[in-house]
Amino acid sequence: MVENFGGSILYLILFLIQLLGLSFYSYLVILNPKQIITDYQVGEGAIAPIRLIGSFILPLVFLGIYLLFTSIEGAWIYFILLFLTSLYQLLYDLGTRFGMIDKEYTVVNKTQDTIISIVFVVANVVLITGLSEKIYA
């Protein structure tokens, strides 16, 4: 498995952290959406859109597991998609936190969400730059 990530345990660990984070998020949006409804005060009517979001995240988890046990060669689109998703989440979080976006709505901003977004952006940048020879092959 380590060979699949350029022989670096760091890249494998970063990939696993990202995969575990996505797996946990998939669990929340698909199997435990009421937790999200409670945490973010979105109301019971948000259950369908929350589960719909899960339908986009779950395939990324399955693809990540597949890449973990096969090869990441040529899988640049997977890493770029995760980077762009994390970057958007961070920008949206900061935009709402500083009142630049959706200030007329009640948006719950948790510090842990900002930290997680930053960690995922940084992890993706490290993975993309460090594994560029493999993922762009």
N, C-alpha and C positions, 0 to 999 in steps of 0.2 A: 504494500500500500504506500509506503513512504517513497518508493521509487517512482510511483505514479505522480508524485508531487515534487519532482526534481531532486529527490533524495533529501529533502529538507523536512524535518519534523515540525518546524515552525509553520510551514504552509499547510501541512496536514492538520495541525491543531487549529489553525485559523479556519480552515475549511469545515472542520468538525464543529467548531463553535457556531459558525454561521448556519450549518445544517441543523444543529440542535435548536438554535433560535427560531429558524423557520418551522421546525417540527412543533415546537411549543406554540407558536403563533397559529399554526394549522389546527392544533388541538383546541385552542381557544375559540377560533372562529367557526369551526365545524361541530365540535362536540360540546363546547361549553360557552355558547354565545351570550348566555344570561350574565356571565361574569363581565363581559365587555359592556353589555347594556347597563349594568350596575356601576362599573368603574367610570364610564364616560358619560353617564346620564343621558343616553340617547333615546330611551323609551322602548317599549315592547315592539313598536312598529318597525324597529330597525333590524329585527332578527333576520329577515330575508336578505337585505343588502349585506349584512355581516357574513352570512353563510355564502353569499355569492362571491364575496372577496376571498373566502376560503377556497372556492373552486379555482381561483387563479394561483393561490399559494401552494396547495397540495401537489400539483404537478411539478413544481419546482423542488419540493422535498423528494418526490420519487426520482426525478432526474438527478438530483444531488446524490442520492443513494446509489443510483446506477453508475454515475461517474466515479464515485468513491471506490467501487469494486471492479471497474473496468479501466478506462483511461480518460484523461482529461484532454487528450490531444484533439485539437480542432473545436473545443467547446467554448470558444471565446464568447459566443452570444449568451451563454448561461451566466458567465461572470459579469458581462457588461449589463445584462438585464438586472441582476441583483444589485450591482453598483448604482444604476440609475434609479431603481426603486428606493434604495436606501437614501440616496441623495435627495430625491423628491420628498420623502418622508421627513428628512431633516429640514429641508427648506420650508415645507409646510408648517412643521412644528415651530420653527423660529419665526416664521411670518405671522402665525397666530399668537405666539407668545408676545411679540412686540407690537401687536395691534395693526399690522400691515395687511392682513388677510382675514376675512370673516369676522371683523370686529363687531358686527351687528348680531352675531350669533353667540350662543354659549358654547365655547370650545374648551374642553378640559385638557389642560397641558400638565403633564406629569414630568418631573425632572428625570425620572428613570427612562421615559420614552426618548427624551433628548439625548441622554447618555447612550442608550442603546443604538440610536440612529447614528451617532458619531462613531461608536465602535464599529458598526457595520460598514459605514463609509470607509473608514480607515482600513479595516480588514480587507475590504474589496480592492482598494487601491494597492495594498501590499500584495494581495494574491495576483491581481492583474499584471502588475509590473514584475513581480518575482517569477511568475510562471508564463510570461509572455512567449517564450520560445516554444513551450508545449501547447498552450491554448490557441496560439495563432498558427500552429503547424498544419 
